[in-house]
Amino acid sequence: MANDLQGRVALVTGGSRGIGAAVCRALAASGAAVAINCREQIGQADKLADEIARQGRRSIVAAADVSQRDAVADMVARVTAGLGPIDILVNNAGIAITRGVDDLTEDDFDRTILVNLKSVFLCTQAVLPSMRARKWGRIVNISSGAARGAGSIGPHYNASKAGMEGLTRGYAARLVKEGITVNAVAPSLIETDMMIGQPQLISRIPLGRFGTADEVAKAVMLLVDNAYMTGQTIALSGGMAFN
């Protein structure tokens, strides 16, 4: 896809590290200008933006708490002023608060839904006007195998990711005639900071290893490149089966 996205502008939430950073690199390699959103990892985001700039691509850091409406509106305005209208949105920001059923609190639940699910709604609503005006847009939501399986984090996390996939299908059905596709990627057990110190989880994976952030990014790019595919979730699970 080298240079296929020349002239396009992408916003990746939670883009400073892990899966988000891999997606930023892949989008830039394909020619897109990239806005890297983060809430706290501004130093890492700056380094990534510099790396992308050295490759001859435009990139800016767009720090914001994407669970807050006003912060999202301000972020989208800054990205539009700095790079242009947003054509591609990758909703990757999220938190994983591991809790057992008996330890799960209302605050844990509310915070997880706010960051993992409401942020997708807020960011999607904020970019839709410009996408609709140009009749072209790609929205990719980073879900999880926990949307369909038990997972190891907790039912609050399951609910947030299942809700994300519901939003994906709901938006896709309503935007399909306007040139905007909405899809999801659902990775399971990817080699990121979340998996540090948990090598025992590899035994669950038929393939025998964790997935990589670059492999998730390749799935995202497949969806960005495909104008006919919408309302779908691509699972990356190394052969694990989910009900």
C-alpha positions in Angstrom: 0.0 0.0 0.0 3.0 2.3 -0.3 1.7 5.9 -0.9 -1.9 4.6 -1.4 -3.0 7.0 1.4 -1.1 10.0 0.1 -3.2 13.1 1.0 -5.2 11.3 3.7 -5.2 12.3 7.3 -5.4 9.7 10.1 -6.1 10.0 13.8 -5.1 7.1 16.1 -6.2 7.3 19.7 -3.9 5.7 22.2 -1.3 5.9 19.5 1.9 6.4 21.5 2.9 2.8 22.1 1.9 -0.8 21.5 -0.8 -1.5 18.9 -1.5 2.2 18.4 2.1 3.0 17.6 2.3 0.1 15.1 -0.8 1.4 13.4 0.6 4.9 13.3 3.8 3.6 11.6 1.8 1.5 9.1 -0.5 4.4 8.1 2.5 6.7 7.7 4.3 4.1 5.6 1.3 4.1 3.3 1.5 7.9 2.8 -1.0 9.2 5.4 -0.4 12.2 7.7 -0.8 10.9 11.2 -2.1 12.5 14.4 -0.9 10.5 17.4 -3.3 10.8 20.3 -2.2 10.1 23.9 -3.3 11.1 27.4 -0.1 10.8 29.4 2.7 9.3 27.3 3.5 12.6 25.5 7.2 11.9 25.5 6.7 8.6 23.7 4.3 10.2 21.3 6.8 13.0 20.5 9.5 10.4 19.7 7.1 8.5 17.4 6.1 11.8 15.6 9.8 12.6 15.1 10.4 9.1 13.7 7.5 9.5 11.2 8.8 12.9 10.2 12.2 11.5 9.5 10.5 9.3 7.0 9.2 12.3 5.2 5.6 12.1 6.5 3.6 14.7 8.4 2.8 13.8 12.0 1.6 15.7 15.1 0.9 14.8 18.7 -2.7 15.3 19.8 -2.8 14.9 23.5 -6.3 14.6 24.9 -8.5 12.5 27.2 -10.8 10.9 24.6 -13.3 10.0 27.2 -14.3 13.7 27.6 -16.5 15.4 25.0 -14.8 18.9 25.1 -11.3 17.4 25.0 -12.3 15.4 21.9 -13.8 18.4 20.1 -10.6 20.4 20.9 -8.4 17.5 19.7 -10.2 17.2 16.4 -10.0 20.9 15.8 -6.3 20.9 16.5 -5.7 17.9 14.1 -7.8 19.6 11.4 -5.8 22.8 11.7 -2.5 21.1 11.7 -2.9 18.3 9.1 -6.3 18.8 7.5 -9.8 17.1 7.8 -9.6 13.6 9.3 -10.2 10.8 6.8 -9.2 7.8 8.9 -10.0 7.2 12.6 -8.6 4.3 14.6 -10.2 4.0 18.0 -7.5 2.3 20.0 -7.5 4.1 23.3 -8.5 1.8 26.2 -7.8 0.6 29.7 -7.7 -2.9 31.2 -8.4 -3.0 35.0 -8.1 -6.6 36.0 -10.7 -7.6 38.5 -12.4 -10.7 39.8 -16.2 -10.8 40.0 -16.2 -10.3 43.7 -13.6 -7.4 43.5 -15.2 -5.4 40.7 -16.5 -2.0 41.8 -18.9 0.4 40.3 -16.1 2.8 39.7 -14.1 0.1 37.8 -17.1 -0.5 35.6 -17.9 3.1 34.9 -14.3 4.0 34.2 -13.9 1.1 31.8 -17.1 1.9 29.9 -16.1 5.6 29.7 -12.6 5.0 28.3 -13.2 1.9 26.2 -16.6 2.6 24.8 -17.8 6.2 25.2 -14.5 7.4 23.7 -15.4 5.5 20.5 -18.7 7.3 20.4 -17.3 10.7 21.1 -14.4 10.4 18.5 -16.7 8.9 15.8 -19.3 11.7 16.2 -16.6 14.3 16.1 -15.0 13.2 12.8 -18.2 12.2 10.9 -19.1 15.7 9.6 -15.9 16.1 7.6 -16.0 12.5 6.4 -19.6 12.9 5.2 -18.8 16.2 3.5 -16.1 14.4 1.4 -18.1 11.1 1.1 -15.1 9.1 2.2 -14.0 7.8 5.6 -12.5 4.8 7.3 -13.2 4.0 11.0 -11.5 1.1 12.6 -12.2 0.1 16.2 -9.7 -2.0 18.2 -11.9 -4.5 20.1 -10.8 -7.7 21.7 -11.5 -11.4 21.8 -13.1 -10.6 25.2 -16.1 -9.2 23.3 -17.0 -12.9 22.6 -15.0 -14.9 25.1 -14.5 -14.8 28.9 -11.1 -13.3 28.8 -8.9 -12.7 31.8 -9.6 -9.0 32.7 -13.2 -9.1 33.9 -16.8 -8.8 32.9 -16.6 -5.0 32.8 -13.9 -5.3 30.1 -16.1 -7.8 28.2 -19.0 -5.4 28.2 -16.9 -2.5 27.0 -15.6 -4.4 24.0 -18.9 -6.1 23.2 -20.4 -2.6 23.2 -17.7 -1.4 20.8 -18.6 -4.1 18.3 -22.3 -3.1 18.6 -21.3 0.5 17.8 -19.3 -0.7 14.9 -22.2 -2.5 13.3 -24.7 0.3 14.1 -22.6 3.0 12.5 -21.6 0.8 9.6 -25.2 0.1 8.6 -26.1 3.8 8.8 -23.0 5.2 7.0 -22.5 2.6 4.2 -24.2 4.8 1.5 -22.0 7.8 2.4 -18.6 6.3 1.5 -17.7 5.6 5.1 -16.8 2.1 6.3 -16.7 1.1 10.0 -15.1 -2.1 11.1 -13.3 -3.6 14.1 -10.2 -5.7 14.7 -10.3 -8.0 17.7 -6.9 -9.1 18.9 -6.3 -11.6 21.7 -3.1 -12.0 23.7 -0.8 -9.6 21.8 2.8 -9.0 22.9 2.3 -5.6 24.5 2.9 -4.0 27.9 -0.3 -5.7 29.1 1.3 -9.2 28.6 4.6 -8.5 30.4 5.1 -11.1 33.1 2.4 -13.4 31.8 4.2 -16.1 29.7 1.9 -18.7 31.1 -0.9 -17.4 28.8 1.0 -18.7 25.7 -0.3 -22.2 26.6 -3.8 -21.0 25.6 -2.8 -20.1 22.1 -2.7 -23.0 19.5 -0.1 -21.1 17.4 2.2 -21.2 20.4 3.1 -17.5 20.7 1.7 -14.1 21.4 0.6 -12.0 18.4 2.5 -8.9 17.6 1.4 -5.3 17.3 2.6 -5.2 13.7 0.2 -8.1 12.9 -2.7 -6.1 14.3 -1.6 -3.1 12.3 -1.7 -5.2 9.1 -5.3 -6.1 9.8 -6.2 -2.5 10.3 -4.6 -1.6 7.0 -6.6 -4.3 5.3 -9.7 -2.6 6.5 -8.5 0.9 5.5 -7.8 -0.4 2.0 -11.1 -2.2 1.5 -14.1 0.0 0.4 -16.5 -3.0 0.2 -16.0 -4.4 3.7 -18.0 -2.8 6.5 -19.7 -3.8 9.7 -17.2 -6.6 10.2 -14.8 -7.7 13.0 -11.5 -9.4 12.1 -10.3 -11.7 14.9 -6.6 -12.2 15.5 -6.4 -15.0 18.0 -3.6 -17.4 17.0 -6.2 -20.1 16.6 -8.1 -19.6 19.9 -11.8 -20.2 19.5 -14.5 -18.0 21.0 -18.2 -18.7 21.3 
